[in-house]
Amino acid sequence: MAGKEKTAWDRLLDVPQWAVAIAVFACLIIPVLHPLGLPVPVGAPAADYIKAIKEIPPGSNVLFFQEMSGSGWDETKGSFTATLKYLWSKKINVVIVAVYADAAPTTLWGIDYANPKRFGVKYGENYVFLGYVPGEEVMVAGFRDSIRARVSTDYMGTPLDKIPLMQKVDSWKDVVAIFVNFSTGTAMDKYVRQWYATHPEIPQLWMTASGNEMSTVSYWVAGMAKGYLSGPTGGAAMEGFIGEPALAAKITDMKNLASIPTLVMVLIGNIAYWGKRLSGRR
């Protein structure tokens, strides 16, 4: 029995698999090579984060608690580096501390990627990395009252009394905001207990993995965090704000572009189906 003759609508569905594979690969590789910065939804928490960071006076000091290790780094590295770029562009001094030991390598990588030399800022004068300081919540509370009481050197072993910036920054009295980059769903609790409960006038700006959205949003609603960046989408929003699509935009661009081949195939399928149906060739 001869096979049923294919109609034009049938042939429309004969898209070679290799063509689909090439299209998907291209949509994935293009953003990796060159992030496009395609538009992302800027939610209210991210908008508040951007609003709060814009209100930090140039030349002031901020304290940055970095908790994100390599396991979740892809989620927040865009937020971290874009935030540093903005702070440095406004000549805002940054003191960074790693809350966990495995957050120190990502911190150094992020600092290097943000490229402080590009902004004319100098280590020791405009930014300092204190390395990993153990203690977690005890350390966070200790830094509130006196950094010198918890640590005596930076990550390279340089005494704090030889670092110009650390002559100006020692406690909550010397900073105008704190930044927190965290990974777990309860990590932010200690900053609320140890900083907001005692000094609610110091704004907290957070960045976290997208999976923590539901445990983070309530703190923002309550005003304990002035704003936060959630996952690559939040990071892409911050990159869009500074006009430099980069690490986060690569991820969001890949997600956006990779959906195009799927949508095209769905469109072709629907055209073929309705074309056959309306022509009576089913």
Secondary structure, DSSP 4 states (H G I P E B T S, - for coil): -PPPPPPHHHHHT---HHHHHHHHHHHHHHHHHS---------HHHHHHHHHHHTSPTT-EEEEEE---GGGHHHHHHHHHHHHHHHHHTT-EEEEEESSGGGHHHHHHHHHHH-GGGGT--BTTTEEEEEE-S-THHHHHHHHH-STTT-SB-TT--BGGG-GGGGT-SSGGG-SEEEEEE-STTTTHHHIIIIITT-TTS-EEEEE-GGGHHHHHHHHHTTSSSEEEEHHHHHHHHHHHHT---HHHHHHHHHHHHHHHHHHHHHHHHHHHHHHHHHT--
